[in-house]
Amino acid sequence: MSQTQVLARKWRPRNFSELAGQDHIVKAITHSLEQNRLHHAYLFTGTRGVGKTTIARILAKALNCETGVTSTPCGECPACVAIDKGSFVDLVELDAASNTQVDSMRELLESACYAPTAARYKVYLIDEVHMLSRAAFNAMLKTLEEPPEHVKFILATTDPQKIPITVLSRCLQFNLKQIPPPLIAAHLENILSQEQVTSDVASLRLLARAAQGSMRDALSLLDQAIAYGNGVVEEADVRAMLGVIDQEYLYDLLEALAEKDGAKILLIADEMEVRSLSFDTALQDLATILHRLALAQIAPQAIDETLPERERIFALAKRFTSEDVQLFYQIALHGRSDLNLAPDEYAGFTMTLMRMLAFIPDQMFPGEISKNSGENGNSARESVQVMNQAKDNSRSIQKKESEVSSSPNKDWLAAVNQLKLNGMAKMLAQHCEARHFSADQVELCVPEIHKYLLEKTYQDKLKAALEHYFEKPVKVVFSIGSITGMTSAVMQDREKQAKQSETIAAIEADPFVRELVENFDAKLIVSSIKPIED
């Protein structure tokens, strides 16, 4: 039975033109081959799976192709075919990770003095060369500096810092870059089209990002995705395979953050926990989205036009200041690094989100003063205006309360504070307006913005509290619509704002405070003022 070859081996580039993402290397080597300016030792450095060994083998073919030294080996002559198969006698490959000792190096160098068996050059390819021992490096120094004319050394490593400087100085060094995700996705799409495998753009983007710049990793993940999807590569399957967070959760979190809606943030986090999603990955992806928001604010043209979430990114970018986005980005990074220190991942994730919420600047209260020398004379008059405004706000609230007292909502508002509720069920009660309130039936309306509170669990708790209040079974009907009167939450918020305004006005009108502002150019930070609780 024939065995299917893995994609990473099947689609390994056979010549320089097939290499992806390493144009700077290809250009330099191609020119040197065309001009016959050959070095005796090459060093390729870079992370895993970016093409170090692949370039080394193509270079070996270019040096030994029967058509002559060329930048475009034919791929058909015995030398090219044997190198592709890994059976070329004059291409000696050594895995330094398995042969670290000096004896292996001495054995290799002893064979270097002999002429090639069937090729133009004898090529020694030493992979992961940084793993060699100090003695092995010392043994190869002389040969590496003045090798026989028929010998070429090609070294490859993922950690060039561990290679002695005496070895580095004897090599022509090339640094391979990590391959950008768009280039990886395009390469995967090309392979799938030739493999006749159906795929979508979103799934390839996910695979490209998960590969982290490594083409080999991308092809291995693609193999896994094809098997997982039974011959089809789709976004939902790839997300499930990789454990990738559904971006909808993260965009919903940012929208809740823009609305300063802590309850909604916790609801989304709870749903993510129920689905056993990785909070570490969630914070990583959240930082990525925040980076895109920053780009949308500063350089809109940098946002890829083919990005499915492009419109949503621009919409969110308008809801935050650039300072907020930068702050949230830092909080997300620190939250992710502190995740392993938290009691559990859920606690660490939600604390990170609450930290973002806590650091959103409060809305500026009426009467905030930022005095300079040209404004000192107006401070007293402005303070009086602020006090008058605060009184007007208080009278407005009293008027609203009198309107409520004459409506059917009055009994409901009186009952809300007596209901034995807490948490989300209490929030549901506070954001409801009663359309009908009696011992037999209660009809409650919830505004559209708070419809997420209508979870069955919270409805059941509110119904149980009402039955305890009336001491009998009660029919409770919930609906979603516009609020015509006032809810308990609105009343509490307005009372709090009025009290805050009065407190600020009183401090600004204080003679000592006015003297500090006028004579010492002081600035009153109103966000630090809190009324004394009764």
Residue pairs with C-beta under 8 A, 6 or more apart in sequence:
6 219
6 220
6 223
7 191
7 195
7 219
7 220
7 222
7 223
8 216
8 219
8 220
8 223
11 191
11 219
12 54
13 19
13 20
13 51
13 54
13 58
14 58
14 75
14 84
15 58
15 61
15 72
15 73
15 75
16 26
16 29
16 30
16 55
16 58
16 62
16 71
16 72
17 26
17 72
19 25
19 26
19 51
19 54
19 55
19 58
20 179
20 183
20 184
20 187
20 215
21 50
21 51
21 177
21 178
21 179
21 180
21 183
21 184
21 215
22 50
22 51
22 55
22 176
22 177
22 179
24 177
25 44
25 55
25 174
25 176
28 174
29 55
29 59
29 62
29 71
29 174
30 71
31 37
32 38
32 39
33 62
33 69
33 70
33 71
34 70
34 71
36 69
38 63
38 69
38 152
39 171
39 172
40 144
40 147
40 151
40 152
40 153
41 144
41 147
41 152
41 153
41 154
41 155
41 170
41 171
41 172
42 56
42 59
42 152
42 153
42 154
42 155
42 171
42 172
42 174
43 129
43 155
43 156
43 157
43 160
43 163
43 168
43 171
43 172
43 173
43 174
44 52
44 55
44 56
44 154
44 155
44 156
44 157
44 174
44 176
45 52
45 156
45 157
45 158
45 160
45 173
45 174
45 175
45 176
46 52
46 158
46 175
46 176
46 177
46 178
47 158
47 176
47 178
47 213
47 214
48 158
48 214
48 216
48 217
49 211
49 214
49 215
49 216
49 217
49 218
50 176
50 177
50 178
50 179
50 213
50 214
50 215
50 216
51 176
51 215
52 127
52 156
52 157
52 176
53 125
53 127
53 156
55 174
55 176
56 125
56 154
56 156
57 83
57 84
57 91
57 125
58 73
59 123
59 154
60 83
60 88
60 91
60 123
60 125
60 152
60 154
61 73
61 75
61 79
61 80
61 83
61 84
62 69
62 70
62 71
62 72
62 73
63 69
63 120
63 121
63 123
63 152
64 79
64 80
64 83
64 88
64 90
64 91
64 119
64 120
64 121
64 123
65 73
65 74
65 77
65 79
65 80
66 74
66 77
66 78
66 79
66 80
67 73
67 74
67 77
69 120
73 80
74 80
75 81
75 84
78 118
79 88
79 118
79 119
82 88
82 89
83 91
86 93
88 119
89 117
89 118
89 119
90 116
90 117
90 118
90 119
90 121
90 122
90 123
91 119
91 123
91 125
92 108
92 111
92 122
92 123
92 124
92 125
93 125
93 126
93 127
94 104
94 108
94 124
94 125
94 126
94 127
95 127
95 128
96 126
96 127
96 128
96 129
96 130
96 131
96 132
96 136
97 127
97 128
97 131
99 105
100 131
100 132
100 133
100 136
101 133
101 135
101 136
102 133
102 135
102 136
102 138
102 139
104 136
105 132
105 136
105 139
105 140
106 139
108 124
109 139
109 140
109 143
112 122
112 124
112 143
112 147
112 148
112 151
113 148
114 122
115 122
115 150
116 122
116 150
120 150
121 150
121 151
121 152
122 150
122 151
122 152
123 151
123 152
123 153
123 154
124 151
124 152
124 153
124 154
125 154
125 156
126 132
126 153
126 154
126 155
126 156
127 156
128 156
128 157
128 158
129 155
129 156
129 157
129 163
129 167
130 157
130 158
130 159
130 160
130 161
130 162
130 163
132 140
134 164
137 163
137 164
137 166
137 167
140 167
141 166
141 167
141 170
143 151
144 153
144 167
144 170
144 171
145 170
147 153
153 171
155 167
155 171
157 163
160 168
160 173
177 213
178 212
178 213
178 214
179 211
179 213
179 214
179 215
180 213
181 205
181 208
181 209
181 211
181 213
182 208
182 304
184 207
184 208
184 211
184 213
184 215
184 218
185 201
185 204
185 205
185 207
185 208
187 215
187 218
188 199
188 204
188 207
188 208
188 218
188 219
188 222
189 199
189 201
189 204
191 219
191 222
192 198
192 199
192 204
192 222
192 233
197 226
197 231
197 232
197 233
198 231
198 232
198 233
199 232
199 233
199 234
200 233
200 234
200 235
201 306
202 235
202 308
203 225
203 233
203 234
203 235
203 237
203 238
204 233
206 235
206 238
206 239
206 242
206 244
207 218
207 221
207 222
207 225
207 233
207 238
207 242
208 218
210 217
210 218
210 221
210 242
210 244
211 217
211 218
211 221
221 242
222 233
224 241
225 233
225 237
225 238
225 241
226 232
226 233
228 237
228 238
228 240
228 241
229 237
229 238
238 244
239 246
243 277
243 278
243 281
244 281
244 285
245 272
245 277
245 278
245 281
245 282
245 285
246 277
247 285
247 289
247 309
249 268
249 271
249 272
249 277
249 282
250 282
250 285
250 286
250 289
251 289
251 309
251 312
251 316
252 264
252 268
253 265
253 268
253 269
253 286
253 353
254 286
254 289
254 293
254 316
255 316
255 319
256 264
256 265
256 268
257 265
257 328
257 353
257 356
257 357
257 360
258 316
258 319
258 320
259 449
260 357
260 360
262 354
262 357
263 424
263 427
263 452
263 453
264 452
265 350
265 353
265 354
265 357
266 350
267 424
267 452
267 455
269 346
269 349
269 350
269 353
272 279
272 282
272 349
273 346
278 345
279 339
279 345
279 346
279 348
279 349
280 336
280 339
280 345
282 349
283 332
283 335
283 336
283 339
283 349
283 352
284 336
286 332
287 329
287 332
287 333
287 336
289 313
290 325
290 328
290 329
290 332
291 329
292 303
292 313
293 313
293 316
293 317
293 320
293 325
294 322
294 325
294 326
294 329
295 302
295 303
296 303
296 313
296 314
296 317
297 317
297 322
297 325
298 322
300 314
303 310
303 313
303 314
304 310
307 313
317 325
320 328
324 360
324 361
327 356
327 359
328 356
331 352
331 355
331 356
331 359
332 352
332 356
334 352
335 348
335 349
335 351
335 352
335 355
336 352
338 348
338 352
339 345
339 348
339 349
341 348
342 348
342 351
361 527
362 527
364 526
365 497
365 500
365 501
365 504
365 526
365 527
366 386
366 389
366 390
366 501
366 504
367 382
367 383
367 385
367 386
367 389
367 501
367 504
367 505
367 508
367 526
368 504
368 524
368 526
369 379
369 382
369 508
369 517
369 523
369 524
369 526
370 523
371 379
371 517
371 518
371 521
371 522
371 523
372 521
373 521
376 517
376 518
376 521
379 508
379 514
379 517
379 518
380 509
380 514
382 508
383 505
383 508
383 509
383 514
384 509
386 501
386 504
386 505
386 508
386 509
387 502
387 505
387 506
387 509
389 501
389 505
390 498
390 501
390 502
390 504
390 505
391 502
393 494
393 497
393 498
393 501
394 498
394 502
396 494
397 491
397 494
397 495
397 498
400 486
400 491
400 494
401 486
401 491
403 485
403 486
404 410
404 413
404 485
404 486
404 491
407 485
408 434
408 435
408 436
408 437
409 433
409 434
409 437
409 485
409 486
411 434
411 437
412 432
412 433
412 434
412 437
412 442
412 444
413 434
413 486
413 487
413 488
413 491
415 437
415 466
415 469
416 429
416 430
416 488
417 488
418 469
419 426
419 429
419 462
419 465
419 466
419 468
419 469
420 465
420 468
421 429
421 461
421 462
421 465
424 453
424 455
424 458
425 457
425 458
425 461
425 462
425 465
427 453
427 489
428 446
428 450
428 453
428 454
428 458
428 459
428 462
429 462
429 465
429 488
430 487
430 488
430 489
430 492
431 446
431 447
431 450
431 453
431 487
431 488
431 489
432 444
432 445
432 446
432 478
432 487
433 444
433 445
433 483
433 484
433 485
433 486
433 487
434 442
434 443
434 444
434 445
435 443
435 444
435 445
435 479
436 442
436 443
437 443
439 470
439 472
439 474
440 474
440 475
441 474
441 475
441 476
441 477
442 466
442 474
442 475
442 476
442 477
443 477
443 479
444 476
444 477
444 478
444 479
445 478
445 479
445 480
445 481
445 483
446 453
446 454
446 478
446 479
446 480
446 481
447 480
447 481
447 482
447 483
448 480
448 481
448 482
451 480
454 478
454 480
459 476
459 478
462 476
463 474
463 476
466 474
466 476
467 473
467 474
483 490
499 531
500 529
500 530
500 531
502 531
503 529
503 530
503 531
504 526
504 529
507 513
507 524
507 529
508 514
508 524
513 522
513 524
516 522
517 523
517 524
